[in-house]
Amino acid sequence: MDQSPMFSSNGNLTLLQSSASSVADDGYDSDGAFFVPPTPSRLSSSLPPELAGVIPFIDRYQVETFLRAMQKQINSAGKRGFFSKKSVVSTANEKFTLEDMLSFQKEPIPTSLLKINSDLASRSVKIFQLILKYLGVDPSDKVILVSMDDRIELVAKIYKQSLKRSELRDELFAQILKQTHKNPDRSCLIKAWELMYICASSMPPNKDIGAYLSEYLHNAAHSARTDSEVKVLAINTLNSLKLTLKAGSRLTAPAREEIESLLTGKKLTTIVFFLDETFEEITYDMTTTVGDAVQPGLSEAGKGFGGGGMLNVDLKRVVEVEAGLLEVAGG
């Protein structure tokens, strides 16, 4: 028998007798206190196939810290269970596993999923609250209707929190991925995938999380069990992710009309002026690169553009280079 720290019923840290037999298959016990360093074989046996892609990057997740913090949050709130009524956790055994951490939940998270500094971890908690609002979920099981205006505003806030910090972009995608696994409500599930598409269209994660995300998207897009609407979103997200991983993140957050255009599937139009004093109307959305928008016209007409790759746009200006995503801002 080993002694290990555990949270007591009042949330205080105490020493209790704990045996290895109480440890879950993934190496964590029911309140995240007893820790056995997980091995790939142990994780492979404890995670479903759709989450197996996370195993090579498990060191990026602060599993033990998250489970401890979640247990403390539950104890402080006087709750009996780890998740809500539609929990993926067995209420009889009360074992909180790595899969639980990677699965849908209605409750706010107490800290980040990934290992980041404390300041960014606090911001990650706020990001998850924005995600919950976008999905229209609430711990009380109330149905929340989110209007188009509210969705656009929430996406804008998520971009504001995440765009400039690559660590938070990684955390954002880890959180959205979490909300797509074992999500019991189809409407909520669709919104989670929709949000992933919007975010992947302009601000990619780093390469390691990007590799995991790409595999997850590919599997969802080609699985016979995937909902038809989810499959379309998975394919669109995968295509957008490939583009943004190559082009890089936007420099500026998307405008309101850009977010709306992606949500509604409608393209935007603007006027591009060339150096020979001609102009051309182009269509674009958040996934459009400068080259995609204007290069065909430039090649056919033999036109060029100056300003170190900048394009002059009527009443608007392009603020990204040709190889990157097309960005327009008020001029």
Short mmCIF file of the C-alpha atoms (twelve columns), coordinates in Angstrom:
data_MODEL
# 
_entry.id   MODEL 
# 
loop_
_atom_site.group_PDB 
_atom_site.id 
_atom_site.type_symbol 
_atom_site.label_atom_id 
_atom_site.label_alt_id 
_atom_site.label_comp_id 
_atom_site.label_asym_id 
_atom_site.label_seq_id 
_atom_site.Cartn_x 
_atom_site.Cartn_y 
_atom_site.Cartn_z 
_atom_site.pdbx_PDB_model_num 
ATOM 1   C CA . MET A 1   0.000   0.000  0.000   1 
ATOM 2   C CA . ASP A 2   1.300   3.439  -0.929  1 
ATOM 3   C CA . GLN A 3   0.459   6.741  0.659   1 
ATOM 4   C CA . SER A 4   -0.602  9.362  -1.835  1 
ATOM 5   C CA . PRO A 5   -2.244  12.808 -1.595  1 
ATOM 6   C CA . MET A 6   -5.991  12.974 -2.210  1 
ATOM 7   C CA . PHE A 7   -8.640  15.630 -1.920  1 
ATOM 8   C CA . SER A 8   -10.995 15.015 0.984   1 
ATOM 9   C CA . SER A 9   -14.699 15.724 0.843   1 
ATOM 10  C CA . ASN A 10  -14.162 19.333 1.952   1 
ATOM 11  C CA . GLY A 11  -11.615 19.994 -0.769  1 
ATOM 12  C CA . ASN A 12  -8.558  20.014 1.518   1 
ATOM 13  C CA . LEU A 13  -5.486  18.018 0.553   1 
ATOM 14  C CA . THR A 14  -4.904  15.052 2.874   1 
ATOM 15  C CA . LEU A 15  -2.874  11.856 2.897   1 
ATOM 16  C CA . LEU A 16  -4.869  8.697  2.424   1 
ATOM 17  C CA . GLN A 17  -4.006  5.057  1.929   1 
ATOM 18  C CA . SER A 18  -4.346  4.241  -1.743  1 
ATOM 19  C CA . SER A 19  -3.499  1.088  -3.611  1 
ATOM 20  C CA . ALA A 20  -2.566  0.751  -7.257  1 
ATOM 21  C CA . SER A 21  -5.726  -1.279 -7.759  1 
ATOM 22  C CA . SER A 22  -7.759  1.942  -7.498  1 
ATOM 23  C CA . VAL A 23  -5.932  3.503  -10.399 1 
ATOM 24  C CA . ALA A 24  -7.760  3.738  -13.707 1 
ATOM 25  C CA . ASP A 25  -6.384  2.055  -16.806 1 
ATOM 26  C CA . ASP A 26  -4.846  5.310  -18.019 1 
ATOM 27  C CA . GLY A 27  -2.772  5.736  -14.843 1 
ATOM 28  C CA . TYR A 28  -5.004  8.171  -12.952 1 
ATOM 29  C CA . ASP A 29  -7.330  7.470  -10.052 1 
ATOM 30  C CA . SER A 30  -10.831 8.886  -9.638  1 
ATOM 31  C CA . ASP A 31  -9.749  12.232 -8.243  1 
ATOM 32  C CA . GLY A 32  -6.550  12.669 -10.163 1 
ATOM 33  C CA . ALA A 33  -4.282  12.399 -7.127  1 
ATOM 34  C CA . PHE A 34  -2.647  8.989  -7.519  1 
ATOM 35  C CA . PHE A 35  -0.486  9.136  -10.587 1 
ATOM 36  C CA . VAL A 36  1.247   6.366  -12.496 1 
ATOM 37  C CA . PRO A 37  3.258   7.700  -15.455 1 
ATOM 38  C CA . PRO A 38  1.214   6.570  -18.472 1 
ATOM 39  C CA . THR A 39  2.836   4.513  -21.185 1 
ATOM 40  C CA . PRO A 40  1.716   4.416  -24.841 1 
ATOM 41  C CA . SER A 41  0.406   0.878  -24.398 1 
ATOM 42  C CA . ARG A 42  -1.549  1.849  -21.279 1 
ATOM 43  C CA . LEU A 43  -3.050  4.891  -23.004 1 
ATOM 44  C CA . SER A 44  -3.853  2.934  -26.160 1 
ATOM 45  C CA . SER A 45  -5.914  0.492  -24.153 1 
ATOM 46  C CA . SER A 46  -7.730  3.207  -22.185 1 
ATOM 47  C CA . LEU A 47  -8.609  5.608  -25.007 1 
ATOM 48  C CA . PRO A 48  -11.087 4.990  -27.842 1 
ATOM 49  C CA . PRO A 49  -9.622  4.834  -31.372 1 
ATOM 50  C CA . GLU A 50  -10.802 8.355  -32.262 1 
ATOM 51  C CA . LEU A 51  -8.637  9.800  -29.475 1 
ATOM 52  C CA . ALA A 52  -5.569  7.646  -30.065 1 
ATOM 53  C CA . GLY A 53  -3.950  10.449 -32.052 1 
ATOM 54  C CA . VAL A 54  -3.402  12.425 -28.845 1 
ATOM 55  C CA . ILE A 55  -1.011  9.822  -27.389 1 
ATOM 56  C CA . PRO A 56  2.189   11.166 -29.035 1 
ATOM 57  C CA . PHE A 57  1.357   14.619 -27.664 1 
ATOM 58  C CA . ILE A 58  0.070   13.662 -24.221 1 
ATOM 59  C CA . ASP A 59  2.973   15.485 -22.580 1 
ATOM 60  C CA . ARG A 60  1.423   18.738 -23.784 1 
ATOM 61  C CA . TYR A 61  -1.605  18.076 -21.546 1 
ATOM 62  C CA . GLN A 62  -1.505  18.744 -17.811 1 
ATOM 63  C CA . VAL A 63  -3.673  15.745 -16.971 1 
ATOM 64  C CA . GLU A 64  -2.904  15.350 -13.282 1 
ATOM 65  C CA . THR A 65  -3.156  19.091 -12.583 1 
ATOM 66  C CA . PHE A 66  -6.444  19.369 -14.453 1 
ATOM 67  C CA . LEU A 67  -8.066  16.434 -12.662 1 
ATOM 68  C CA . ARG A 68  -6.979  17.726 -9.258  1 
ATOM 69  C CA . ALA A 69  -8.336  21.200 -10.029 1 
ATOM 70  C CA . MET A 70  -11.599 19.794 -11.356 1 
ATOM 71  C CA . GLN A 71  -12.079 17.647 -8.267  1 
ATOM 72  C CA . LYS A 72  -11.459 20.656 -6.029  1 
ATOM 73  C CA . GLN A 73  -13.987 22.687 -8.029  1 
ATOM 74  C CA . ILE A 74  -16.572 19.940 -7.608  1 
ATOM 75  C CA . ASN A 75  -15.971 19.620 -3.884  1 
ATOM 76  C CA . SER A 76  -16.147 23.380 -3.394  1 
ATOM 77  C CA . ALA A 77  -19.457 23.515 -5.254  1 
ATOM 78  C CA . GLY A 78  -20.834 20.595 -3.251  1 
ATOM 79  C CA . LYS A 79  -21.512 18.546 -6.373  1 
ATOM 80  C CA . ARG A 80  -21.632 14.765 -6.349  1 
ATOM 81  C CA . GLY A 81  -20.411 14.112 -9.848  1 
ATOM 82  C CA . PHE A 82  -17.635 15.235 -12.145 1 
ATOM 83  C CA . PHE A 83  -19.855 16.071 -15.086 1 
ATOM 84  C CA . SER A 84  -23.507 16.874 -15.640 1 
ATOM 85  C CA . LYS A 85  -26.431 14.468 -15.903 1 
ATOM 86  C CA . LYS A 86  -25.404 13.383 -19.388 1 
ATOM 87  C CA . SER A 87  -21.937 12.574 -18.112 1 
ATOM 88  C CA . VAL A 88  -19.512 10.185 -19.749 1 
ATOM 89  C CA . VAL A 89  -18.322 9.315  -16.252 1 
ATOM 90  C CA . SER A 90  -19.842 6.463  -14.287 1 
ATOM 91  C CA . THR A 91  -21.640 8.017  -11.309 1 
ATOM 92  C CA . ALA A 92  -21.315 4.716  -9.482  1 
ATOM 93  C CA . ASN A 93  -17.545 4.440  -9.674  1 
ATOM 94  C CA . GLU A 94  -16.799 8.179  -9.842  1 
ATOM 95  C CA . LYS A 95  -13.585 7.494  -11.762 1 
ATOM 96  C CA . PHE A 96  -12.327 10.461 -13.710 1 
ATOM 97  C CA . THR A 97  -10.085 9.368  -16.519 1 
ATOM 98  C CA . LEU A 98  -8.014  10.904 -19.256 1 
ATOM 99  C CA . GLU A 99  -10.895 10.264 -21.649 1 
ATOM 100 C CA . ASP A 100 -13.174 12.320 -19.384 1 
ATOM 101 C CA . MET A 101 -10.754 15.203 -19.651 1 
ATOM 102 C CA . LEU A 102 -10.852 14.914 -23.440 1 
ATOM 103 C CA . SER A 103 -14.646 14.606 -23.622 1 
ATOM 104 C CA . PHE A 104 -17.575 17.010 -23.711 1 
ATOM 105 C CA . GLN A 105 -18.620 18.721 -20.507 1 
ATOM 106 C CA . LYS A 106 -21.112 21.441 -19.625 1 
ATOM 107 C CA . GLU A 107 -19.271 22.717 -16.582 1 
ATOM 108 C CA . PRO A 108 -16.585 25.432 -16.803 1 
ATOM 109 C CA . ILE A 109 -13.027 24.172 -16.592 1 
ATOM 110 C CA . PRO A 110 -10.898 25.261 -13.614 1 
ATOM 111 C CA . THR A 111 -7.634  25.516 -15.531 1 
ATOM 112 C CA . SER A 112 -6.168  24.940 -18.981 1 
ATOM 113 C CA . LEU A 113 -6.070  21.544 -20.658 1 
ATOM 114 C CA . LEU A 114 -2.524  22.140 -21.869 1 
ATOM 115 C CA . LYS A 115 0.621   23.074 -19.982 1 
ATOM 116 C CA . ILE A 116 0.853   26.860 -20.237 1 
ATOM 117 C CA . ASN A 117 1.810   29.610 -17.805 1 
ATOM 118 C CA . SER A 118 -0.632  30.716 -15.116 1 
ATOM 119 C CA . ASP A 119 -1.617  33.978 -16.807 1 
ATOM 120 C CA . LEU A 120 -2.515  32.193 -20.026 1 
ATOM 121 C CA . ALA A 121 -4.239  29.418 -18.058 1 
ATOM 122 C CA . SER A 122 -6.579  32.050 -16.600 1 
ATOM 123 C CA . ARG A 123 -7.345  33.293 -20.094 1 
ATOM 124 C CA . SER A 124 -7.966  29.725 -21.256 1 
ATOM 125 C CA . VAL A 125 -10.717 29.385 -18.626 1 
ATOM 126 C CA . LYS A 126 -12.388 32.467 -20.135 1 
ATOM 127 C CA . ILE A 127 -12.042 30.994 -23.625 1 
ATOM 128 C CA . PHE A 128 -13.843 27.832 -22.542 1 
ATOM 129 C CA . GLN A 129 -16.665 29.940 -21.108 1 
ATOM 130 C CA . LEU A 130 -17.010 31.619 -24.519 1 
ATOM 131 C CA . ILE A 131 -17.098 28.186 -26.175 1 
ATOM 132 C CA . LEU A 132 -19.854 27.034 -23.811 1 
ATOM 133 C CA . LYS A 133 -21.878 30.138 -24.654 1 
ATOM 134 C CA . TYR A 134 -21.381 29.570 -28.373 1 
ATOM 135 C CA . LEU A 135 -22.573 25.978 -28.035 1 
ATOM 136 C CA . GLY A 136 -25.609 27.112 -26.072 1 
ATOM 137 C CA . VAL A 137 -24.951 24.750 -23.161 1 
ATOM 138 C CA . ASP A 138 -25.459 25.363 -19.476 1 
ATOM 139 C CA . PRO A 139 -24.694 23.218 -16.391 1 
ATOM 140 C CA . SER A 140 -28.350 23.513 -15.352 1 
ATOM 141 C CA . ASP A 141 -29.416 21.744 -18.573 1 
ATOM 142 C CA . LYS A 142 -31.319 24.820 -19.733 1 
ATOM 143 C CA . VAL A 143 -31.639 25.214 -23.500 1 
ATOM 144 C CA . ILE A 144 -29.950 28.426 -24.591 1 
ATOM 145 C CA . LEU A 145 -30.780 29.842 -28.006 1 
ATOM 146 C CA . VAL A 146 -27.808 31.699 -29.466 1 
ATOM 147 C CA . SER A 147 -28.671 34.242 -32.163 1 
ATOM 148 C CA . MET A 148 -26.504 34.887 -35.213 1 
ATOM 149 C CA . ASP A 149 -25.447 38.252 -33.771 1 
ATOM 150 C CA . ASP A 150 -24.425 36.572 -30.516 1 
ATOM 151 C CA . ARG A 151 -22.469 33.874 -32.355 1 
ATOM 152 C CA . ILE A 152 -20.583 36.487 -34.355 1 
ATOM 153 C CA . GLU A 153 -19.797 38.449 -31.188 1 
ATOM 154 C CA . LEU A 154 -18.585 35.316 -29.394 1 
ATOM 155 C CA . VAL A 155 -16.321 34.341 -32.310 1 
ATOM 156 C CA . ALA A 156 -14.870 37.860 -32.299 1 
ATOM 157 C CA . LYS A 157 -14.134 37.546 -28.568 1 
ATOM 158 C CA . ILE A 158 -12.506 34.140 -29.066 1 
ATOM 159 C CA . TYR A 159 -10.255 35.586 -31.770 1 
ATOM 160 C CA . LYS A 160 -9.381  38.515 -29.525 1 
ATOM 161 C CA . GLN A 161 -8.316  36.134 -26.752 1 
ATOM 162 C CA . SER A 162 -6.413  33.667 -28.959 1 
ATOM 163 C CA . LEU A 163 -5.100  35.169 -32.185 1 
ATOM 164 C CA . LYS A 164 -1.869  36.757 -30.938 1 
ATOM 165 C CA . ARG A 165 -0.697  33.891 -28.708 1 
ATOM 166 C CA . SER A 166 0.157   30.538 -30.275 1 
ATOM 167 C CA . GLU A 167 -0.135  28.814 -26.872 1 
ATOM 168 C CA . LEU A 168 -3.730  29.955 -26.579 1 
ATOM 169 C CA . ARG A 169 -4.491  28.885 -30.134 1 
ATOM 170 C CA . ASP A 170 -3.310  25.388 -29.206 1 
ATOM 171 C CA . GLU A 171 -5.432  25.498 -26.059 1 
ATOM 172 C CA . LEU A 172 -8.440  26.726 -28.038 1 
ATOM 173 C CA . PHE A 173 -8.311  23.767 -30.428 1 
ATOM 174 C CA . ALA A 174 -7.781  21.328 -27.562 1 
ATOM 175 C CA . GLN A 175 -10.917 22.738 -25.921 1 
ATOM 176 C CA . ILE A 176 -13.032 22.589 -29.089 1 
ATOM 177 C CA . LEU A 177 -11.829 19.046 -29.797 1 
ATOM 178 C CA . LYS A 178 -12.934 18.126 -26.280 1 
ATOM 179 C CA . GLN A 179 -16.432 19.425 -26.989 1 
ATOM 180 C CA . THR A 180 -16.777 17.312 -30.153 1 
ATOM 181 C CA . HIS A 181 -16.097 13.999 -28.370 1 
ATOM 182 C CA . LYS A 182 -19.083 12.258 -26.768 1 
ATOM 183 C CA . ASN A 183 -21.251 15.325 -27.173 1 
ATOM 184 C CA . PRO A 184 -24.780 13.985 -26.463 1 
ATOM 185 C CA . ASP A 185 -26.712 16.780 -28.199 1 
ATOM 186 C CA . ARG A 186 -26.603 16.933 -32.007 1 
ATOM 187 C CA . SER A 187 -27.307 20.669 -32.217 1 
ATOM 188 C CA . CYS A 188 -24.538 21.373 -29.732 1 
ATOM 189 C CA . LEU A 189 -22.208 18.998 -31.586 1 
ATOM 190 C CA . ILE A 190 -22.810 20.780 -34.903 1 
ATOM 191 C CA . LYS A 191 -22.013 24.134 -33.290 1 
ATOM 192 C CA . ALA A 192 -18.771 22.721 -31.878 1 
ATOM 193 C CA . TRP A 193 -17.678 21.593 -35.330 1 
ATOM 194 C CA . GLU A 194 -18.825 24.893 -36.814 1 
ATOM 195 C CA . LEU A 195 -16.689 26.795 -34.328 1 
ATOM 196 C CA . MET A 196 -13.690 24.605 -35.118 1 
ATOM 197 C CA . TYR A 197 -14.135 25.404 -38.825 1 
ATOM 198 C CA . ILE A 198 -14.304 29.151 -38.139 1 
ATOM 199 C CA . CYS A 199 -11.179 29.091 -35.991 1 
ATOM 200 C CA . ALA A 200 -9.162  26.824 -38.304 1 
ATOM 201 C CA . SER A 201 -9.968  29.136 -41.206 1 
ATOM 202 C CA . SER A 202 -7.734  31.936 -39.936 1 
ATOM 203 C CA . MET A 203 -5.573  30.896 -36.973 1 
ATOM 204 C CA . PRO A 204 -3.978  27.440 -36.990 1 
ATOM 205 C CA . PRO A 205 -2.473  25.687 -33.969 1 
ATOM 206 C CA . ASN A 206 1.204   24.816 -33.769 1 
ATOM 207 C CA . LYS A 207 2.478   21.859 -35.781 1 
ATOM 208 C CA . ASP A 208 2.186   19.212 -33.058 1 
ATOM 209 C CA . ILE A 209 -1.395  20.020 -32.094 1 
ATOM 210 C CA . GLY A 210 -2.023  20.637 -35.800 1 
ATOM 211 C CA . ALA A 211 -0.894  17.094 -36.592 1 
ATOM 212 C CA . TYR A 212 -3.266  15.656 -33.977 1 
ATOM 213 C CA . LEU A 213 -6.097  17.878 -35.193 1 
ATOM 214 C CA . SER A 214 -5.482  16.883 -38.829 1 
ATOM 215 C CA . GLU A 215 -5.667  13.190 -37.971 1 
ATOM 216 C CA . TYR A 216 -8.821  13.720 -35.915 1 
ATOM 217 C CA . LEU A 217 -10.462 15.654 -38.769 1 
ATOM 218 C CA . HIS A 218 -9.422  13.077 -41.365 1 
ATOM 219 C CA . ASN A 219 -10.895 10.249 -39.303 1 
ATOM 220 C CA . ALA A 220 -14.150 12.132 -38.739 1 
ATOM 221 C CA . ALA A 221 -14.418 13.043 -42.424 1 
ATOM 222 C CA . HIS A 222 -14.008 9.428  -43.567 1 
ATOM 223 C CA . SER A 223 -15.836 7.520  -40.852 1 
ATOM 224 C CA . ALA A 224 -19.079 5.837  -41.814 1 
ATOM 225 C CA . ARG A 225 -20.430 6.604  -38.335 1 
ATOM 226 C CA . THR A 226 -19.997 10.375 -38.680 1 
ATOM 227 C CA . ASP A 227 -23.138 12.498 -38.912 1 
ATOM 228 C CA . SER A 228 -23.550 13.817 -42.478 1 
ATOM 229 C CA . GLU A 229 -23.491 17.479 -41.433 1 
ATOM 230 C CA . VAL A 230 -20.482 16.900 -39.188 1 
ATOM 231 C CA . LYS A 231 -18.722 15.168 -42.069 1 
ATOM 232 C CA . VAL A 232 -19.100 18.247 -44.285 1 
ATOM 233 C CA . LEU A 233 -17.770 20.482 -41.525 1 
ATOM 234 C CA . ALA A 234 -14.877 18.103 -40.864 1 
ATOM 235 C CA . ILE A 235 -13.886 18.143 -44.546 1 
ATOM 236 C CA . ASN A 236 -14.141 21.946 -44.737 1 
ATOM 237 C CA . THR A 237 -12.157 22.319 -41.535 1 
ATOM 238 C CA . LEU A 238 -9.458  19.944 -42.745 1 
ATOM 239 C CA . ASN A 239 -9.101  21.857 -46.014 1 
ATOM 240 C CA . SER A 240 -8.935  25.187 -44.165 1 
ATOM 241 C CA . LEU A 241 -6.418  23.816 -41.684 1 
ATOM 242 C CA . LYS A 242 -4.107  22.659 -44.468 1 
ATOM 243 C CA . LEU A 243 -4.194  26.173 -45.901 1 
ATOM 244 C CA . THR A 244 -3.633  28.038 -42.642 1 
ATOM 245 C CA . LEU A 245 -0.866  25.686 -41.460 1 
ATOM 246 C CA . LYS A 246 0.950   26.635 -44.670 1 
ATOM 247 C CA . ALA A 247 0.015   30.318 -44.862 1 
ATOM 248 C CA . GLY A 248 0.169   31.055 -41.152 1 
ATOM 249 C CA . SER A 249 -2.196  32.902 -38.882 1 
ATOM 250 C CA . ARG A 250 -3.865  36.153 -39.811 1 
ATOM 251 C CA . LEU A 251 -2.308  39.356 -38.515 1 
ATOM 252 C CA . THR A 252 -5.646  40.886 -37.617 1 
ATOM 253 C CA . ALA A 253 -8.901  39.441 -36.325 1 
ATOM 254 C CA . PRO A 254 -11.611 38.875 -38.962 1 
ATOM 255 C CA . ALA A 255 -14.215 41.578 -39.350 1 
ATOM 256 C CA . ARG A 256 -17.814 40.974 -38.387 1 
ATOM 257 C CA . GLU A 257 -18.904 40.567 -42.003 1 
ATOM 258 C CA . GLU A 258 -16.180 37.963 -42.617 1 
ATOM 259 C CA . ILE A 259 -17.372 35.859 -39.688 1 
ATOM 260 C CA . GLU A 260 -20.966 36.128 -40.863 1 
ATOM 261 C CA . SER A 261 -20.030 35.181 -44.422 1 
ATOM 262 C CA . LEU A 262 -18.389 31.962 -43.249 1 
ATOM 263 C CA . LEU A 263 -21.334 31.109 -40.992 1 
ATOM 264 C CA . THR A 264 -23.845 31.695 -43.790 1 
ATOM 265 C CA . GLY A 265 -21.726 30.369 -46.655 1 
ATOM 266 C CA . LYS A 266 -21.954 33.644 -48.576 1 
ATOM 267 C CA . LYS A 267 -18.896 35.148 -50.249 1 
ATOM 268 C CA . LEU A 268 -17.883 38.775 -49.817 1 
ATOM 269 C CA . THR A 269 -16.835 41.053 -52.669 1 
ATOM 270 C CA . THR A 270 -14.409 43.956 -52.902 1 
ATOM 271 C CA . ILE A 271 -12.633 45.981 -55.583 1 
ATOM 272 C CA . VAL A 272 -8.909  45.628 -56.275 1 
ATOM 273 C CA . PHE A 273 -7.054  48.424 -58.093 1 
ATOM 274 C CA . PHE A 274 -3.977  47.483 -60.133 1 
ATOM 275 C CA . LEU A 275 -0.902  49.518 -61.055 1 
ATOM 276 C CA . ASP A 276 -2.111  50.017 -64.624 1 
ATOM 277 C CA . GLU A 277 -5.098  51.956 -63.211 1 
ATOM 278 C CA . THR A 278 -7.565  49.161 -63.943 1 
ATOM 279 C CA . PHE A 279 -9.601  47.414 -61.289 1 
ATOM 280 C CA . GLU A 280 -11.319 44.108 -60.725 1 
ATOM 281 C CA . GLU A 281 -14.048 42.862 -58.398 1 
ATOM 282 C CA . ILE A 282 -13.017 39.789 -56.404 1 
ATOM 283 C CA . THR A 283 -14.882 37.445 -54.104 1 
ATOM 284 C CA . TYR A 284 -13.391 36.209 -50.862 1 
ATOM 285 C CA . ASP A 285 -14.023 34.826 -47.380 1 
ATOM 286 C CA . MET A 286 -11.879 34.072 -44.329 1 
ATOM 287 C CA . THR A 287 -10.237 31.118 -46.085 1 
ATOM 288 C CA . THR A 288 -9.135  33.056 -49.192 1 
ATOM 289 C CA . THR A 289 -5.463  33.825 -49.826 1 
ATOM 290 C CA . VAL A 290 -4.388  36.877 -51.778 1 
ATOM 291 C CA . GLY A 291 -3.043  34.597 -54.507 1 
ATOM 292 C CA . ASP A 292 -6.360  32.741 -54.729 1 
ATOM 293 C CA . ALA A 293 -8.266  35.979 -55.109 1 
ATOM 294 C CA . VAL A 294 -6.257  37.953 -57.628 1 
ATOM 295 C CA . GLN A 295 -3.425  35.911 -59.128 1 
ATOM 296 C CA . PRO A 296 -5.501  34.404 -61.978 1 
ATOM 297 C CA . GLY A 297 -6.503  37.886 -63.103 1 
ATOM 298 C CA . LEU A 298 -2.979  39.184 -62.761 1 
ATOM 299 C CA . SER A 299 -1.553  36.345 -64.827 1 
ATOM 300 C CA . GLU A 300 -4.100  36.675 -67.617 1 
ATOM 301 C CA . ALA A 301 -3.822  40.437 -67.927 1 
ATOM 302 C CA . GLY A 302 -0.114  40.713 -67.247 1 
ATOM 303 C CA . LYS A 303 -0.857  43.151 -64.446 1 
ATOM 304 C CA . GLY A 304 1.268   43.674 -61.374 1 
ATOM 305 C CA . PHE A 305 0.914   45.116 -57.960 1 
ATOM 306 C CA . GLY A 306 3.379   47.002 -55.827 1 
ATOM 307 C CA . GLY A 307 3.989   48.042 -52.269 1 
ATOM 308 C CA . GLY A 308 5.973   44.952 -51.288 1 
ATOM 309 C CA . GLY A 309 3.100   42.601 -51.940 1 
ATOM 310 C CA . MET A 310 0.372   44.958 -50.770 1 
ATOM 311 C CA . LEU A 311 -2.761  45.382 -52.839 1 
ATOM 312 C CA . ASN A 312 -4.712  48.631 -53.098 1 
ATOM 313 C CA . VAL A 313 -8.396  47.958 -52.470 1 
ATOM 314 C CA . ASP A 314 -11.219 50.466 -52.871 1 
ATOM 315 C CA . LEU A 315 -12.118 51.850 -49.397 1 
ATOM 316 C CA . LYS A 316 -10.302 48.891 -47.906 1 
ATOM 317 C CA . ARG A 317 -6.746  47.722 -47.865 1 
ATOM 318 C CA . VAL A 318 -5.171  44.291 -47.958 1 
ATOM 319 C CA . VAL A 319 -2.876  43.898 -44.968 1 
ATOM 320 C CA . GLU A 320 -1.356  40.486 -45.658 1 
ATOM 321 C CA . VAL A 321 1.203   39.329 -48.196 1 
ATOM 322 C CA . GLU A 322 0.247   37.335 -51.253 1 
ATOM 323 C CA . ALA A 323 1.196   33.949 -49.826 1 
ATOM 324 C CA . GLY A 324 -0.926  34.487 -46.738 1 
ATOM 325 C CA . LEU A 325 -4.596  34.839 -46.008 1 
ATOM 326 C CA . LEU A 326 -6.461  37.712 -47.580 1 
ATOM 327 C CA . GLU A 327 -7.207  40.340 -44.952 1 
ATOM 328 C CA . VAL A 328 -9.099  43.562 -45.504 1 
ATOM 329 C CA . ALA A 329 -9.380  46.420 -43.071 1 
ATOM 330 C CA . GLY A 330 -11.024 49.802 -43.141 1 
ATOM 331 C CA . GLY A 331 -8.976  52.254 -45.162 1 
# 
